[in-house]
Amino acid sequence: MAKSYGVAGVVVSFLARRVFLRGRRLSSDELELLAQYRALTENDQVAMRYLIGAMKSVSRF
């Protein structure tokens, strides 16, 4: 379950980053998720971007 939270956290951080660029302040949870993503190695960040892209392509929402 911890791994799924980690993946979900990265997804939320990407969404939060987009909102942040529009000028909205991030919540403390969003800031924490963003910090966790930034703590990953560069290779892991690339892997997460591919994973999120794959999740978006199969999502029904």
Secondary structure as GFF3:
##gff-version 3
##sequence-region A 1 61
A	DSSP	alpha_helix	2	21	.	.	.	ID=ss1
A	DSSP	alpha_helix	28	39	.	.	.	ID=ss2
A	DSSP	alpha_helix	42	58	.	.	.	ID=ss3
###
